[in-house]
Amino acid sequence: MAEKIVPHFANDKGVEKIFIGVKEFNCMGARPPFDHPHIFIDMGADHQAICPYCSTLYVYDPRLKPDESDPADCLVPNVHGT
């Protein structure tokens, strides 16, 4: 069982970049039914990462909480019913 919940982010608006408060997350492209495979991304020591499916640029912003994003509506709550 996972020690922590990995947040999911979606880019329904098609913005160029999304600022997030975590370095490990899942990108799902857009919300269903237009999502791509939910891909786990780990930025590691970097502060940004590009999703290989939808090319969304994710930028780590330490001012944001793990459950926040900018734009704010990119965080997808309760993807797995948690």
C-alpha positions in Angstrom: 0.0 0.0 0.0 1.3 3.5 -0.9 2.6 5.6 2.0 1.1 8.7 0.5 -1.5 9.7 -2.1 -0.1 10.9 -5.4 -2.0 13.9 -6.7 -3.4 13.9 -10.2 -3.4 16.9 -12.4 -5.4 17.6 -15.6 -4.9 20.3 -18.2 -8.5 20.8 -19.5 -7.8 24.4 -20.6 -4.7 23.5 -22.5 -2.4 25.9 -20.7 1.3 25.9 -21.5 2.4 25.3 -17.9 0.9 24.4 -14.5 2.5 25.4 -11.2 2.2 22.7 -8.6 3.3 22.2 -5.0 4.6 18.6 -5.4 7.4 17.0 -7.3 5.8 13.5 -7.6 2.4 13.4 -9.3 0.3 11.9 -12.1 -0.6 13.7 -15.3 -3.8 12.6 -16.9 -3.9 15.1 -19.8 -7.6 16.2 -19.5 -10.4 14.8 -17.4 -12.2 11.7 -18.7 -13.3 10.8 -21.3 -10.4 12.9 -22.9 -7.6 11.7 -20.6 -4.5 10.0 -21.7 -2.9 7.2 -19.6 -2.3 8.5 -16.1 1.5 8.8 -16.1 3.6 9.1 -12.9 6.1 11.9 -13.1 8.9 12.4 -10.6 10.9 15.7 -10.9 13.7 14.5 -8.7 16.2 17.3 -8.2 14.7 19.4 -11.1 12.0 22.0 -10.7 10.1 21.2 -13.8 9.0 18.3 -16.0 7.2 17.9 -19.3 4.5 15.2 -19.7 5.5 12.9 -22.6 1.9 12.4 -23.6 0.4 15.9 -23.6 3.5 18.1 -23.4 2.2 20.1 -20.4 5.1 21.7 -18.6 4.8 21.3 -14.8 6.7 23.7 -12.6 7.3 23.1 -8.9 6.4 26.1 -6.8 7.3 25.6 -3.1 4.8 28.3 -2.1 2.0 26.0 -3.2 0.6 23.2 -0.9 0.6 19.6 -2.2 -3.1 20.0 -2.9 -2.8 23.3 -4.9 -2.1 24.2 -8.4 -2.0 27.4 -10.5 -4.3 27.5 -12.4 -6.3 26.3 -9.4 -8.7 23.9 -11.2 -5.9 21.6 -12.5 -5.8 19.5 -9.4 -8.2 16.5 -9.8 -9.7 15.5 -6.5 -10.5 11.9 -5.5 -9.3 10.2 -8.7 -9.2 6.8 -6.9 -12.0 7.5 -4.4 -9.7 8.6 -1.6 
